[in-house]
Amino acid sequence: MENLIEPEGQTSSDNFSLSANQAEDNSFSSQSFWGNLSTDEQTYINKKGMKSPADLLKSYRALEKAYSSKISIPKDDDKEALQKFYSHLGMPDDSASFEVNFDEADEPLLNDFKQVCFDNHILPKSAQAIYDWFVLNRHQQTMQTEQAWFDNSQAEMIEQKNEWGAKADRNIELMKRGIRLFTDADDTAVDAIEHALGTKRMMQLFCRLGETVAEDSPVAFGAHSSQNSKADLTAYFREIFNA
């Protein structure tokens, strides 16, 4: 019976051979527009998801654009190139244009700080971060120092009171009198003396001062002092503070 499916003179085996040849031609064509690639190169292209030379060209152009925007690092002795390089990063043209915010207490140092940062290629944002860190660290150190001083002062006060024993309350009052006579109750002066001598030594000296100097004593202090008492004051202080 005549085969109505296959064309005349063509068998099933012929169709199979034709299909195989076409597949081979297609594979060759796919390989040909890439050129002659090695197996590793074909694997690389497949991993990158490139389906055609257009994909490869697109990727190359993107890479070229990214590379062209890169800034090369100049040599240390090329000042002009260095200035241009740091200018791209945000460095101003001079230290006067350098923007850094200082606390009011630190403003006398502001211009010198900006000049140092500018000379050493420290960008304004980095300079501000360095100063902010310094201020915070300084504050923390100050707080720790003051706390340590306060704790030590309290310990010395307790120690001196214990040494005075039953006379502690009396000696405290004498000490206060000595402080009033010597400093006119100036807290700043008292703090300066305490920091210079230490709490315990200050308590001892002012207690002795308050105990020695009575209201009818020829030695007077502060608002009660007179020109006639200078010689007495000198001798008195030499005796009491060198004791």
VOPAGU-2260 file (C-alpha; in pm, 1 decimal, decimal comma):
REM VOPAGU-2260
SITE   aa  ch    i         X         Y         Z
SITE  MET   A    0       0,0       0,0       0,0
SITE  GLU   A    1     126,3     348,5     -84,0
SITE  ASN   A    2     265,0     544,1     212,1
SITE  LEU   A    3      58,9     861,2     234,4
SITE  ILE   A    4     276,1    1020,5     509,0
SITE  GLU   A    5     626,3    1000,6     366,9
SITE  PRO   A    6     706,3    1175,8      38,3
SITE  GLU   A    7     781,2     952,6    -251,8
SITE  GLY   A    8    1140,0     830,3    -254,4
SITE  GLN   A    9    1203,0     928,0     118,1
SITE  THR   A   10    1212,1     679,8     401,1
SITE  SER   A   11    1193,1     716,0     779,2
SITE  SER   A   12    1563,9     657,1     805,3
SITE  ASP   A   13    1620,4     944,6     565,5
SITE  ASN   A   14    1414,4    1176,8     790,4
SITE  PHE   A   15    1621,9    1075,6    1092,4
SITE  SER   A   16    1945,1    1148,8     912,2
SITE  LEU   A   17    1816,0    1486,8     798,1
SITE  SER   A   18    1709,8    1580,9    1150,1
SITE  ALA   A   19    2050,5    1489,5    1287,6
SITE  ASN   A   20    2224,4    1691,6    1020,9
SITE  GLN   A   21    2006,9    1994,7    1090,7
SITE  ALA   A   22    2082,2    1974,7    1467,0
SITE  GLU   A   23    2451,5    1957,7    1389,9
SITE  ASP   A   24    2423,6    2256,3    1157,4
SITE  ASN   A   25    2237,3    2455,3    1426,7
SITE  SER   A   26    2503,6    2370,9    1686,8
SITE  PHE   A   27    2775,6    2477,0    1446,2
SITE  SER   A   28    2593,6    2797,3    1371,5
SITE  SER   A   29    2560,7    2871,5    1747,0
SITE  GLN   A   30    2931,7    2812,4    1792,8
SITE  SER   A   31    3029,4    3008,5    1483,9
SITE  PHE   A   32    2896,9    3349,0    1592,2
SITE  TRP   A   33    3103,2    3323,9    1912,2
SITE  GLY   A   34    3410,3    3225,3    1715,3
SITE  ASN   A   35    3618,7    2926,0    1805,2
SITE  LEU   A   36    3581,9    2897,7    2182,2
SITE  SER   A   37    3736,4    2646,2    2413,2
SITE  THR   A   38    3524,6    2441,3    2648,0
SITE  ASP   A   39    3628,0    2661,1    2942,9
SITE  GLU   A   40    3536,1    2975,3    2752,3
SITE  GLN   A   41    3196,7    2835,3    2657,7
SITE  THR   A   42    3138,9    2740,2    3022,8
SITE  TYR   A   43    3233,5    3091,3    3136,4
SITE  ILE   A   44    2993,4    3254,2    2889,2
SITE  ASN   A   45    2711,3    3023,4    2997,4
SITE  LYS   A   46    2772,6    3104,4    3365,6
SITE  LYS   A   47    2758,2    3475,6    3288,7
SITE  GLY   A   48    2423,8    3426,9    3115,3
SITE  MET   A   49    2542,4    3562,8    2780,6
SITE  LYS   A   50    2322,1    3430,0    2499,0
SITE  SER   A   51    2465,4    3631,2    2212,9
SITE  PRO   A   52    2753,5    3862,1    2117,0
SITE  ALA   A   53    2521,6    4153,7    2195,1
SITE  ASP   A   54    2520,3    4046,3    2559,7
SITE  LEU   A   55    2898,7    4030,4    2560,8
SITE  LEU   A   56    2925,9    4377,0    2405,7
SITE  LYS   A   57    2684,2    4521,2    2659,5
SITE  SER   A   58    2884,4    4375,9    2946,8
SITE  TYR   A   59    3211,4    4505,8    2804,9
SITE  ARG   A   60    3078,6    4858,3    2757,9
SITE  ALA   A   61    2950,5    4864,6    3116,9
SITE  LEU   A   62    3292,4    4752,8    3238,4
SITE  GLU   A   63    3469,0    5011,9    3024,8
SITE  LYS   A   64    3242,3    5288,4    3154,9
SITE  ALA   A   65    3304,2    5187,0    3515,2
SITE  TYR   A   66    3679,7    5171,5    3460,6
SITE  SER   A   67    3695,2    5509,3    3290,9
SITE  SER   A   68    3536,1    5671,8    3598,6
SITE  LYS   A   69    3807,1    5537,9    3826,4
SITE  ILE   A   70    4058,2    5785,3    3969,6
SITE  SER   A   71    4418,5    5673,3    3977,8
SITE  ILE   A   72    4612,0    5738,2    4298,4
SITE  PRO   A   73    4891,0    5990,4    4228,3
SITE  LYS   A   74    5245,0    5969,5    4356,2
SITE  ASP   A   75    5332,2    6135,4    4686,5
SITE  ASP   A   76    5558,9    6394,8    4525,2
SITE  ASP   A   77    5300,5    6505,9    4268,8
SITE  LYS   A   78    5131,6    6781,8    4472,2
SITE  GLU   A   79    4911,4    6903,3    4188,2
SITE  ALA   A   80    4782,7    6553,7    4118,9
SITE  LEU   A   81    4728,3    6493,4    4489,4
SITE  GLN   A   82    4529,7    6814,6    4524,2
SITE  LYS   A   83    4312,5    6716,3    4228,1
SITE  PHE   A   84    4266,7    6367,0    4369,3
SITE  TYR   A   85    4154,7    6490,9    4713,4
SITE  SER   A   86    3939,1    6757,0    4548,4
SITE  HIS   A   87    3739,3    6474,1    4387,0
SITE  LEU   A   88    3694,7    6327,4    4736,3
SITE  GLY   A   89    3560,3    6655,5    4878,6
SITE  MET   A   90    3867,1    6841,2    5004,7
SITE  PRO   A   91    3823,4    7223,1    4986,7
SITE  ASP   A   92    4075,3    7444,7    4808,1
SITE  ASP   A   93    4216,4    7587,4    5132,1
SITE  SER   A   94    4183,6    7556,3    5509,1
SITE  ALA   A   95    3968,2    7870,6    5528,1
SITE  SER   A   96    3695,7    7682,7    5339,7
SITE  PHE   A   97    3731,3    7386,0    5574,3
SITE  GLU   A   98    3401,2    7341,1    5761,3
SITE  VAL   A   99    3431,9    7196,2    6111,4
SITE  ASN   A  100    3209,6    7281,1    6408,7
SITE  PHE   A  101    3393,2    7342,2    6737,4
SITE  ASP   A  102    3256,9    7399,8    7086,0
SITE  GLU   A  103    3289,8    7760,9    7195,7
SITE  ALA   A  104    3558,0    7674,5    7450,3
SITE  ASP   A  105    3773,2    7515,2    7178,4
SITE  GLU   A  106    3732,2    7784,4    6911,9
SITE  PRO   A  107    4079,2    7938,1    6974,2
SITE  LEU   A  108    4220,4    7611,9    6836,5
SITE  LEU   A  109    3984,7    7590,5    6538,2
SITE  ASN   A  110    4201,3    7751,7    6269,4
SITE  ASP   A  111    4511,3    7554,2    6365,2
SITE  PHE   A  112    4310,3    7231,9    6366,8
SITE  LYS   A  113    4168,8    7300,6    6021,6
SITE  GLN   A  114    4514,1    7381,6    5884,0
SITE  VAL   A  115    4661,8    7059,3    6021,7
SITE  CYS   A  116    4377,1    6855,6    5874,6
SITE  PHE   A  117    4411,2    7030,5    5539,1
SITE  ASP   A  118    4789,5    6979,8    5526,8
SITE  ASN   A  119    4749,8    6609,6    5604,5
SITE  HIS   A  120    4463,6    6549,6    5357,3
SITE  ILE   A  121    4204,3    6478,2    5627,1
SITE  LEU   A  122    3863,2    6544,9    5473,7
SITE  PRO   A  123    3617,4    6774,8    5657,8
SITE  LYS   A  124    3378,9    6490,4    5747,9
SITE  SER   A  125    3665,7    6286,8    5890,3
SITE  ALA   A  126    3800,1    6592,1    6075,7
SITE  GLN   A  127    3458,2    6653,0    6231,7
SITE  ALA   A  128    3436,3    6288,1    6337,3
SITE  ILE   A  129    3782,8    6308,3    6497,4
SITE  TYR   A  130    3693,0    6625,2    6690,7
SITE  ASP   A  131    3357,7    6485,1    6805,1
SITE  TRP   A  132    3533,4    6171,9    6930,1
SITE  PHE   A  133    3788,9    6384,7    7114,7
SITE  VAL   A  134    3520,9    6596,2    7285,3
SITE  LEU   A  135    3324,7    6288,6    7392,7
SITE  ASN   A  136    3636,3    6112,0    7517,1
SITE  ARG   A  137    3754,3    6426,6    7698,8
SITE  HIS   A  138    3417,6    6459,8    7872,3
SITE  GLN   A  139    3423,2    6095,7    7978,8
SITE  GLN   A  140    3779,3    6128,4    8107,4
SITE  THR   A  141    3687,2    6445,3    8298,3
SITE  MET   A  142    3388,7    6275,1    8458,1
SITE  GLN   A  143    3601,3    5975,9    8557,9
SITE  THR   A  144    3873,3    6200,5    8701,5
SITE  GLU   A  145    3624,1    6408,6    8898,1
SITE  GLN   A  146    3454,9    6096,4    9031,6
SITE  ALA   A  147    3788,5    5949,0    9136,8
SITE  TRP   A  148    3879,5    6276,5    9309,3
SITE  PHE   A  149    3544,8    6292,3    9487,4
SITE  ASP   A  150    3571,0    5931,2    9605,6
SITE  ASN   A  151    3924,0    5990,4    9736,4
SITE  SER   A  152    3819,2    6313,7    9904,6
SITE  GLN   A  153    3533,1    6139,7   10083,6
SITE  ALA   A  154    3765,5    5861,6   10196,6
SITE  GLU   A  155    4018,2    6114,1   10336,1
SITE  MET   A  156    3744,1    6307,4   10516,4
SITE  ILE   A  157    3614,2    5993,0   10684,0
SITE  GLU   A  158    3967,9    5890,5   10775,5
SITE  GLN   A  159    4040,4    6230,5   10936,2
SITE  LYS   A  160    3714,1    6231,4   11128,7
SITE  ASN   A  161    3797,5    5886,9   11262,5
SITE  GLU   A  162    4139,6    6010,7   11372,0
SITE  TRP   A  163    3981,0    6305,4   11550,4
SITE  GLY   A  164    3736,7    6072,9   11720,1
SITE  ALA   A  165    3523,8    6246,7   11983,0
SITE  LYS   A  166    3668,4    6584,7   11883,5
SITE  ALA   A  167    3553,2    6548,2   11523,4
SITE  ASP   A  168    3250,5    6780,4   11545,7
SITE  ARG   A  169    3449,4    7044,2   11733,7
SITE  ASN   A  170    3739,6    7029,2   11491,8
SITE  ILE   A  171    3507,7    7051,4   11192,2
SITE  GLU   A  172    3371,1    7379,4   11323,4
SITE  LEU   A  173    3723,9    7508,3   11388,1
SITE  MET   A  174    3817,4    7405,5   11036,1
SITE  LYS   A  175    3520,9    7597,3   10892,8
SITE  ARG   A  176    3624,8    7905,4   11091,8
SITE  GLY   A  177    3975,8    7879,3   10954,4
SITE  ILE   A  178    3840,9    7848,7   10600,2
SITE  ARG   A  179    3618,6    8156,7   10642,3
SITE  LEU   A  180    3902,7    8362,6   10784,1
SITE  PHE   A  181    4155,0    8255,4   10523,0
SITE  THR   A  182    3942,2    8263,6   10206,1
SITE  ASP   A  183    3646,2    8486,9   10294,4
SITE  ALA   A  184    3429,4    8180,2   10214,1
SITE  ASP   A  185    3537,6    8180,5    9848,5
SITE  ASP   A  186    3443,8    7832,8    9723,6
SITE  THR   A  187    3679,7    7858,5    9426,6
SITE  ALA   A  188    3972,7    7932,0    9654,0
SITE  VAL   A  189    3876,5    7649,4    9888,9
SITE  ASP   A  190    3857,2    7403,8    9597,9
SITE  ALA   A  191    4195,8    7515,9    9470,7
SITE  ILE   A  192    4353,9    7466,1    9814,5
SITE  GLU   A  193    4188,7    7127,3    9860,2
SITE  HIS   A  194    4308,7    7006,4    9519,2
SITE  ALA   A  195    4658,5    7131,8    9595,5
SITE  LEU   A  196    4690,1    6986,5    9945,2
SITE  GLY   A  197    4439,3    6703,2    9951,9
SITE  THR   A  198    4128,8    6688,4   10168,1
SITE  LYS   A  199    4289,4    6543,0   10477,7
SITE  ARG   A  200    4582,6    6784,9   10487,5
SITE  MET   A  201    4352,1    7080,3   10424,4
SITE  MET   A  202    4125,8    6976,1   10713,3
SITE  GLN   A  203    4422,6    6954,5   10947,2
SITE  LEU   A  204    4564,6    7293,9   10852,2
SITE  PHE   A  205    4238,8    7486,9   10863,4
SITE  CYS   A  206    4141,5    7321,2   11191,1
SITE  ARG   A  207    4468,2    7438,2   11341,7
SITE  LEU   A  208    4416,4    7781,0   11188,7
SITE  GLY   A  209    4065,7    7810,3   11334,0
SITE  GLU   A  210    4183,8    7685,7   11670,8
SITE  THR   A  211    4481,0    7922,3   11688,9
SITE  VAL   A  212    4319,3    8239,4   11566,8
SITE  ALA   A  213    4060,8    8374,2   11807,4
SITE  GLU   A  214    3854,5    8687,1   11760,5
SITE  ASP   A  215    4080,8    8880,6   11997,9
SITE  SER   A  216    4398,6    8759,9   11830,3
SITE  PRO   A  217    4625,0    9030,5   11680,5
SITE  VAL   A  218    4645,5    8820,9   11364,7
SITE  ALA   A  219    4354,1    8888,0   11129,5
SITE  PHE   A  220    4257,5    8776,3   10782,4
SITE  GLY   A  221    4051,7    8881,5   10486,6
SITE  ALA   A  222    3833,0    9184,2   10545,0
SITE  HIS   A  223    3972,2    9215,8   10899,6
SITE  SER   A  224    4336,6    9239,1   10793,3
SITE  SER   A  225    4546,3    9553,8   10840,3
SITE  GLN   A  226    4886,5    9680,6   10731,1
SITE  ASN   A  227    5019,6    9637,8   11085,1
SITE  SER   A  228    4962,6    9262,9   11076,2
SITE  LYS   A  229    5188,7    9179,8   10779,7
SITE  ALA   A  230    5486,9    9077,3   10989,7
SITE  ASP   A  231    5269,6    8867,1   11216,4
SITE  LEU   A  232    5102,7    8697,2   10917,5
SITE  THR   A  233    5435,1    8600,6   10761,5
SITE  ALA   A  234    5566,8    8447,5   11080,0
SITE  TYR   A  235    5237,0    8277,8   11150,2
SITE  PHE   A  236    5205,4    8111,7   10810,5
SITE  ARG   A  237    5563,2    7994,9   10817,3
SITE  GLU   A  238    5493,9    7828,3   11148,4
SITE  ILE   A  239    5157,9    7675,3   11071,0
SITE  PHE   A  240    5206,5    7552,5   10714,7
SITE  ASN   A  241    5556,1    7420,3   10767,9
SITE  ALA   A  242    5455,6    7229,0   11073,9
